[in-house]
Amino acid sequence: GSIDFNETLYDVLYNAMDDEGRLSGKTFPTVGRLRTRVKALRGDILQTLEGLVQIASVQSKLALESGGALFSETSGRLVIPLAADSKASTVGIVHDTSRSGKTVYVEPTEIVGPTNELRQAEGELRSEEARIWRYLTQNVLANQRALETSLYA
C-alpha cells in the first residue's frame, strides 16, 4: 500500500530542500539571504587578499618557496604565507607557523574586520539552519503515529 500522511507535512518536506540537497533558500528566505551575504563577504575578502598580494611590499615578504597555495585557511581565518624573518607581524595577525619555522601564516589587518563579519554571518546561517532542522523534525514527530500506522498498514 501507499504511505498516507498529512498534506501540510508533505508540502513542508517536499519544499524544504533545493536541487543540491540543501535547505531551500526560496522556502526559507532568511537562509537564502544569509547564504548570499556569506558568499558576498567571502568574495570581497578574497578580492582584497588578491589586491594585497600584488603590492610590492607584501610580495617581497611572501614565502612561496614551498610551492603552496597563496591563500589558506587557519581556524576559519584566511591567511597568506610570509617569510618568518620579514616582520610579518606588521602586516597582520600571525595565526600559525610552518613546521620548519621559516613561514608564518598571517591574516592581513585589512581583512580582520571583514572576516569577523563573515564569521558572524556564518554563525547566523548555522543557527538559522539548526532552527529550521528543529522545525522540520518537530513536524515529522507531530505526525509520527500517523506515519507509522500508514507505513505498517
Backbone torsions as a table, in degrees:
resi	resn	phi	psi	omega
1	GLY	NA	174.9	-179.8
2	SER	-95.2	157.6	177.5
3	ILE	-84.1	129.2	-177.5
4	ASP	-107.4	125.1	173.8
5	PHE	-155.7	169.9	-176.7
6	ASN	-49.9	127.0	179.7
7	GLU	-61.5	-37.7	179.8
8	THR	-62.9	-44.7	177.4
9	LEU	-60.6	-44.1	178.8
10	TYR	-57.1	-49.1	-179.5
11	ASP	-61.2	-44.2	-179.8
12	VAL	-59.8	-48.3	-177.5
13	LEU	-71.1	-39.8	-178.6
14	TYR	-62.5	-40.1	-176.6
15	ASN	-89.9	-3.6	-174.4
16	ALA	-69.9	-31.2	-173.3
17	MET	-109.7	151.3	175.2
18	ASP	-95.1	-174.6	-177.4
19	ASP	-67.2	-17.7	-179.7
20	GLU	-95.2	2.4	179.1
21	GLY	82.5	13.3	176.5
22	ARG	-100.8	164.0	173.4
23	LEU	-56.6	134.9	-175.4
24	SER	-72.3	126.2	175.6
25	GLY	-71.8	-20.0	177.0
26	LYS	-78.6	-46.6	-179.9
27	THR	-68.4	-35.5	-178.8
28	PHE	-120.5	83.9	-172.9
29	PRO	-58.1	-30.4	178.6
30	THR	-64.0	-39.3	176.7
31	VAL	-62.9	-45.2	178.8
32	GLY	-59.9	-44.8	-179.8
33	ARG	-63.6	-44.3	-179.5
34	LEU	-66.7	-38.8	177.1
35	ARG	-62.0	-42.8	179.1
36	THR	-62.3	-42.0	-179.8
37	ARG	-64.7	-45.2	179.4
38	VAL	-60.2	-44.9	-179.3
39	LYS	-63.0	-43.0	-179.9
40	ALA	-66.0	-44.6	179.6
41	LEU	-62.0	-45.0	179.1
42	ARG	-61.4	-42.8	178.4
43	GLY	-61.4	-42.8	178.5
44	ASP	-63.3	-41.4	-179.9
45	ILE	-64.3	-45.7	179.4
46	LEU	-62.6	-39.1	178.4
47	GLN	-64.3	-42.0	177.4
48	THR	-62.2	-45.1	178.8
49	LEU	-60.4	-44.0	179.7
50	GLU	-60.5	-38.4	176.8
51	GLY	-67.8	-40.1	-179.0
52	LEU	-63.1	-42.0	-177.1
53	VAL	-73.2	-6.8	174.9
54	GLN	-86.8	-15.2	-178.7
55	ILE	-74.5	130.7	-174.4
56	ALA	-54.9	-42.3	-177.4
57	SER	-66.0	-28.2	176.6
58	VAL	-82.2	-42.6	-179.6
59	GLN	-56.3	-38.4	-177.9
60	SER	-67.8	-18.1	-179.1
61	LYS	-98.6	-11.5	-177.1
62	LEU	-61.7	139.2	177.3
63	ALA	-107.7	91.5	-175.8
64	LEU	-113.2	7.8	-177.5
65	GLU	-63.7	-23.9	-179.7
66	SER	-76.7	-10.8	-179.0
67	GLY	75.8	12.9	-179.1
68	GLY	-74.9	178.0	-179.9
69	ALA	-67.3	153.2	179.0
70	LEU	-70.9	-35.1	175.7
71	PHE	-121.7	149.6	169.9
72	SER	-146.2	176.0	-177.8
73	GLU	-119.7	130.9	177.0
74	THR	-129.0	119.1	-179.4
75	SER	51.1	41.2	177.7
76	GLY	78.0	9.1	-179.4
77	ARG	-115.9	133.4	176.4
78	LEU	-78.1	131.7	-175.7
79	VAL	-132.8	159.1	173.9
80	ILE	-118.1	147.6	179.7
81	PRO	-83.0	123.5	178.2
82	LEU	-123.6	150.8	176.4
83	ALA	-61.9	133.3	-176.4
84	ALA	-60.7	-29.9	-177.8
85	ASP	-91.0	15.2	-174.0
86	SER	-99.8	18.3	-176.0
87	LYS	56.5	46.3	-175.8
88	ALA	-59.8	-28.8	-177.8
89	SER	-65.4	-16.1	176.2
90	THR	-78.0	-15.7	-178.9
91	VAL	-87.3	-31.5	-177.4
92	GLY	173.8	-153.0	-176.0
93	ILE	-93.9	124.2	177.4
94	VAL	-79.7	119.9	-178.5
95	HIS	-103.6	-23.1	-177.0
96	ASP	-161.3	166.0	178.2
97	THR	-132.6	144.5	178.0
98	SER	-68.2	162.6	179.2
99	ARG	-60.0	-35.5	-179.2
100	SER	-74.8	-18.5	-177.4
101	GLY	82.7	-0.5	-177.3
102	LYS	-84.1	-18.3	-176.6
103	THR	-125.7	136.9	171.7
104	VAL	-116.2	147.6	-178.4
105	TYR	-106.3	113.4	-169.1
106	VAL	-115.8	133.6	171.3
107	GLU	-91.4	112.1	-178.5
108	PRO	-59.3	141.8	-179.2
109	THR	-51.2	-37.4	-176.5
110	GLU	-62.0	-21.6	-177.7
111	ILE	-110.5	2.2	-179.3
112	VAL	-61.1	-52.1	179.9
113	GLY	-60.9	-51.7	177.8
114	PRO	-59.7	-35.2	178.3
115	THR	-69.2	-37.2	175.0
116	ASN	-60.6	-42.6	178.6
117	GLU	-63.9	-40.7	177.2
118	LEU	-62.0	-46.8	-179.4
119	ARG	-61.3	-38.6	178.4
120	GLN	-65.5	-43.4	178.8
121	ALA	-64.8	-39.2	177.1
122	GLU	-63.2	-39.8	176.9
123	GLY	-64.1	-42.2	177.2
124	GLU	-62.3	-40.4	178.8
125	LEU	-63.9	-46.2	178.3
126	ARG	-60.1	-42.6	179.3
127	SER	-63.0	-43.5	179.8
128	GLU	-65.8	-42.3	178.2
129	GLU	-63.1	-40.9	178.3
130	ALA	-63.3	-40.7	178.4
131	ARG	-61.1	-42.6	-179.6
132	ILE	-67.8	-41.8	177.8
133	TRP	-61.1	-39.1	176.2
134	ARG	-62.5	-43.9	179.0
135	TYR	-59.7	-47.1	-179.9
136	LEU	-63.9	-42.6	179.0
137	THR	-62.6	-43.1	179.0
138	GLN	-62.4	-36.4	177.1
139	ASN	-65.2	-41.8	178.4
140	VAL	-66.8	-45.1	-179.9
141	LEU	-62.2	-36.8	179.1
142	ALA	-65.1	-22.7	-179.7
143	ASN	-109.5	14.2	-174.0
144	GLN	-57.8	-49.6	-176.6
145	ARG	-60.6	-46.6	-179.7
146	ALA	-62.9	-40.0	178.5
147	LEU	-65.1	-44.7	179.8
148	GLU	-63.7	-43.6	179.3
149	THR	-59.6	-46.2	-178.6
150	SER	-67.0	-40.3	-177.4
151	LEU	-64.5	-40.1	-176.6
152	TYR	-96.0	7.7	-178.6
153	ALA	-76.7	NA	NA
